[in-house]
């Protein structure tokens, strides 16, 4: 999630639309995923990010990409130079950010434009992978999570090199499942929940 907040306007959905029933973690419910994306043209709107960060009656929609290279995961760590102090020093396996006006055809529920923008802003790579949607991510137990809804995608680098663009804000490299599991206790809650779901990891509670 790059850039400054300032006057940024971000795509939001009313909580009642985004969370029709409560859950925590990655929900691999493709019918609900499709219904949520389909709701964006009717119920989605752009609101000032600063206000939405303090208003849990709305969910900011975040395309959230988990990049793999075969069995490996692209593992990142945020530095203290990032804008959001709540995420300093935390580990992450998710690439993503807010959706803004101009991010492709959001009126038709197409989130790929925003995801491609985040890919080019955050990573250095000579390719853009296929983004495969796998589910919805929610965590109302943290301040960050209570105002965001993740649309989780998975992609595979297929052996092609990938590097972090803003190296002052992030470090990152592909890592084995065992290496990722070793830093679970220091992960952002979203990454912890997604890793538990996609890796079958034990010892990570997902009610």
matplotlib code that plots the C-alpha trace (Angstrom):
import matplotlib.pyplot as plt

x = [0.0, 2.0, 1.5, 0.3, -3.2, -3.7, -6.9, -6.9, -10.4, -10.8, -13.4, -15.7, -18.7, -21.2, -20.4, -23.8, -23.1, -19.4, -20.0, -23.5, -22.5, -19.6, -16.4, -12.7, -10.0, -10.0, -13.4, -13.1, -16.7, -16.8, -20.5, -20.1, -16.9, -18.8, -21.7, -19.4, -17.6, -21.0, -22.2, -19.4, -21.2, -24.4, -23.2, -19.5, -18.4, -15.3, -14.8, -11.9, -9.5, -8.8, -12.4, -12.9, -9.9, -12.0, -15.4, -16.1, -19.5, -17.7, -15.2, -12.4, -12.0, -8.4, -7.2, -4.6, -2.2, -0.3, 2.6, 4.0, 6.9, 5.9, 5.9, 7.6, 6.0, 7.0, 7.7, 8.1, 8.9, 7.8, 10.4, 9.8, 9.7, 6.1, 3.3, 1.2, 3.0, 0.6, 2.5, 6.1, 8.4, 5.6, 6.0, 3.6, 2.8, 0.3, 0.7, -2.1, -3.7, -6.7, -8.7, -8.9, -10.8, -9.3, -8.3, -9.8, -13.5, -14.5, -18.1, -18.3, -16.6, -13.2, -10.6, -7.6, -6.7, -6.0, -4.1, -1.9, -1.2, -0.2, 2.0, 3.9, 4.2, 5.4, 7.5, 10.1, 9.3, 9.4, 6.0, 2.5, 1.1, -2.4, -4.3, -6.6, -9.3, -9.6, -11.8, -12.6, -10.5, -11.9, -10.5, -12.6, -10.3, -7.7, -8.0, -6.6, -8.8, -12.0, -12.1, -10.8, -12.1, -9.6, -10.3, -7.6, -5.8, -3.0, -0.4, 2.7, 6.0, 6.9, 10.6, 10.8, 12.7, 10.8, 12.2, 10.9, 10.7, 10.6, 13.4, 13.3, 9.8, 10.0, 12.4, 11.3, 12.3, 10.8, 10.9, 10.0, 6.8, 9.0, 10.7, 7.4, 6.0, 9.0, 7.9, 4.1, 4.2, 5.5, 3.1, 0.3, -3.0, -4.2, -1.0, -1.2, -4.8, -4.2, -1.0, -3.0, -5.7, -3.5, -0.7, -2.8, -0.6, -1.4, -1.3, -2.9, -6.4, -9.0, -12.4]
y = [0.0, 2.9, 6.6, 9.2, 9.4, 13.2, 13.7, 10.1, 8.7, 4.9, 2.4, 1.3, -0.9, -0.6, -3.1, -4.7, -5.4, -6.5, -8.7, -10.3, -12.7, -12.5, -14.5, -14.2, -15.4, -16.3, -17.4, -19.5, -19.1, -18.4, -17.6, -14.9, -13.7, -13.2, -11.5, -9.1, -8.1, -7.8, -5.5, -2.9, -1.1, -0.7, -0.2, 0.8, 4.4, 6.5, 8.2, 10.1, 7.5, 9.4, 9.4, 5.7, 4.6, 5.7, 4.4, 0.6, 1.0, 0.8, -1.6, -0.4, -2.9, -4.2, -6.5, -8.7, -10.8, -13.8, -14.4, -17.9, -19.4, -23.0, -24.1, -20.9, -17.7, -14.0, -13.0, -9.3, -7.3, -3.7, -1.2, 1.8, 4.1, 3.1, 5.5, 3.3, 2.8, -0.1, -2.2, -1.3, -4.4, -6.8, -9.6, -10.0, -12.4, -10.0, -7.4, -4.9, -1.6, 0.6, 1.1, 4.6, 6.4, 5.6, 2.0, 0.4, -0.5, -0.6, 0.2, -3.3, -4.9, -5.3, -5.1, -6.1, -2.6, -1.6, -4.8, -4.3, -0.7, -2.1, -4.7, -2.1, 0.3, -2.2, -4.7, -4.8, -7.6, -8.0, -9.6, -9.3, -12.7, -14.1, -13.1, -15.8, -14.8, -17.3, -15.7, -12.9, -11.9, -10.4, -9.7, -7.4, -8.1, -5.5, -1.8, -2.1, -5.2, -3.7, -1.1, -3.3, -6.2, -8.3, -9.8, -12.4, -13.4, -15.9, -15.8, -17.8, -16.2, -19.4, -19.0, -15.4, -12.9, -10.4, -7.7, -5.0, -1.5, 0.7, -0.9, 1.8, 0.6, -3.1, -6.1, -9.2, -12.5, -15.9, -18.2, -21.8, -22.7, -23.6, -20.2, -18.4, -20.5, -19.4, -15.7, -16.3, -14.7, -11.4, -11.3, -8.9, -10.5, -10.7, -12.5, -14.9, -15.8, -16.3, -18.3, -20.6, -21.1, -21.6, -23.6, -25.8, -24.5, -25.7, -23.6, -20.5, -19.9, -19.1, -19.1]
z = [0.0, -1.2, -1.5, 1.0, 2.5, 2.2, 0.1, -1.2, -2.0, -1.7, -2.7, 0.1, 0.7, 3.5, 6.2, 5.8, 2.2, 2.6, 5.7, 5.3, 8.1, 10.5, 10.0, 10.6, 8.2, 4.6, 3.4, 0.2, -0.7, -4.4, -4.5, -1.8, -3.5, -6.8, -5.0, -3.2, -6.5, -8.2, -5.4, -6.1, -9.1, -7.0, -3.4, -3.8, -3.6, -3.2, 0.2, 1.8, 3.2, 6.4, 7.4, 6.4, 8.6, 11.6, 10.4, 10.8, 9.3, 6.0, 4.6, 2.4, -0.5, -0.8, -3.6, -1.7, -3.8, -2.4, -4.8, -5.0, -6.9, -7.0, -3.3, -2.2, -0.9, -1.5, 2.0, 2.9, 6.0, 6.5, 7.8, 10.1, 7.0, 6.1, 6.6, 8.9, 12.2, 13.1, 10.5, 11.3, 11.4, 10.6, 8.2, 5.2, 2.3, 0.8, -1.9, -2.3, -1.5, -1.8, -5.0, -6.2, -9.0, -12.3, -11.4, -14.4, -14.8, -11.1, -12.2, -13.6, -10.6, -12.4, -9.7, -11.9, -12.8, -9.2, -8.6, -11.7, -10.4, -7.0, -8.7, -10.6, -7.6, -5.1, -7.2, -9.9, -12.4, -16.1, -16.2, -14.8, -13.7, -13.9, -10.8, -9.6, -7.0, -4.2, -1.4, 1.0, 3.9, 7.1, 10.6, 12.9, 15.8, 14.9, 14.3, 10.7, 9.9, 11.2, 8.4, 5.5, 3.4, 1.4, -2.0, -2.0, -5.2, -5.8, -8.6, -9.6, -10.6, -12.4, -11.7, -12.9, -10.7, -8.5, -6.3, -4.0, -5.6, -2.5, -0.5, 2.1, 3.1, 2.5, 2.2, 0.4, -1.2, -1.9, 1.1, 1.9, 3.8, 6.8, 6.8, 6.6, 9.5, 11.6, 11.5, 11.9, 15.3, 13.8, 10.9, 10.1, 11.1, 7.5, 6.4, 9.4, 8.5, 4.8, 5.4, 7.8, 5.2, 2.1, 3.7, 6.1, 8.9, 12.4, 15.5, 13.9, 15.2, 12.6, 14.3]

ax = plt.figure().add_subplot(projection="3d")
ax.plot(x, y, z, "-o")
ax.set_aspect("equal")
plt.show()
